[in-house]
Amino acid sequence: MSATKKAIYPGSFDPITNGHLDILDRALAIFPEITIVVAGTGAKNPLFSPEERVELIRATVKARGYSEKQVKVDRWSGLIMEYATEHKFNAVIRGLRAASDFEYEFMMASMNKQINSEVETLFMMTAQNLYFVSSSMIKELARYGGEIGGYVPKEVVAAVKQKVKTIDGPTGAVKGRR
């Protein structure tokens, strides 16, 4: 296999977090070009549409000073190995937060290897100060009026608060909260 020059970083990114950005920053030290692929959410309960997530990610990476050549953003609703094959990628970046992530990610990487043996999966551990951050936690925290600014980029804070306010009413908190 030839040397990889670009990789894909798939996920639901609903919303993108500082943990995701930590992985992106460090992956860019290895790969000069990364495409963030907003994948289908499966059984997850999305806060943002795929189009909204793509736009939030684009705004975030632009604000971080990355060029469109360094970081591209796309969306995909099929198997990620089909995307990798169609777009000629041979590396997939996956972030791991805790040991509990490893089993699921290992099984997914093993299945992906069966689907396309030319694509390698690289696991990267999220920084220690961010290992507990998840998109699900951000959404829950925001729905109950908690401060999310330390866990997501500033471009995302306002969008999450606005979306929660739209969904949960003018208080921005889950109905029935005391």
Secondary structure in CASP SS format (residue, H / E / C, confidence):
PFRMAT SS
TARGET T0000
AUTHOR 0000-0000-0000
METHOD secondary structure of the structure
MODEL  1
M C 1.00
S C 1.00
A C 1.00
T C 1.00
K C 1.00
K E 1.00
A E 1.00
I E 1.00
Y E 1.00
P E 1.00
G E 1.00
S C 1.00
F C 1.00
D C 1.00
P C 1.00
I C 1.00
T C 1.00
N H 1.00
G H 1.00
H H 1.00
L H 1.00
D H 1.00
I H 1.00
L H 1.00
D H 1.00
R H 1.00
A H 1.00
L C 1.00
A C 1.00
I C 1.00
F C 1.00
P C 1.00
E E 1.00
I E 1.00
T E 1.00
I E 1.00
V E 1.00
V E 1.00
A E 1.00
G C 1.00
T C 1.00
G C 1.00
A C 1.00
K C 1.00
N C 1.00
P C 1.00
L C 1.00
F C 1.00
S C 1.00
P H 1.00
E H 1.00
E H 1.00
R H 1.00
V H 1.00
E H 1.00
L H 1.00
I H 1.00
R H 1.00
A H 1.00
T H 1.00
V H 1.00
K H 1.00
A H 1.00
R C 1.00
G C 1.00
Y C 1.00
S C 1.00
E C 1.00
K C 1.00
Q C 1.00
V E 1.00
K E 1.00
V E 1.00
D E 1.00
R E 1.00
W E 1.00
S C 1.00
G C 1.00
L C 1.00
I H 1.00
M H 1.00
E H 1.00
Y H 1.00
A H 1.00
T H 1.00
E H 1.00
H C 1.00
K C 1.00
F C 1.00
N C 1.00
A E 1.00
V E 1.00
I E 1.00
R E 1.00
G E 1.00
L E 1.00
R C 1.00
A C 1.00
A H 1.00
S H 1.00
D H 1.00
F H 1.00
E H 1.00
Y H 1.00
E H 1.00
F H 1.00
M H 1.00
M H 1.00
A H 1.00
S H 1.00
M H 1.00
N H 1.00
K H 1.00
Q H 1.00
I H 1.00
N C 1.00
S C 1.00
E C 1.00
V C 1.00
E E 1.00
T E 1.00
L E 1.00
F E 1.00
M E 1.00
M E 1.00
T C 1.00
A C 1.00
Q H 1.00
N H 1.00
L H 1.00
Y C 1.00
F C 1.00
V C 1.00
S C 1.00
S H 1.00
S H 1.00
M H 1.00
I H 1.00
K H 1.00
E H 1.00
L H 1.00
A H 1.00
R H 1.00
Y C 1.00
G C 1.00
G C 1.00
E C 1.00
I C 1.00
G C 1.00
G C 1.00
Y C 1.00
V C 1.00
P C 1.00
K H 1.00
E H 1.00
V H 1.00
V H 1.00
A H 1.00
A H 1.00
V H 1.00
K H 1.00
Q H 1.00
K H 1.00
V H 1.00
K H 1.00
T H 1.00
I H 1.00
D H 1.00
G C 1.00
P C 1.00
T C 1.00
G C 1.00
A C 1.00
V C 1.00
K C 1.00
G C 1.00
R C 1.00
R C 1.00
END
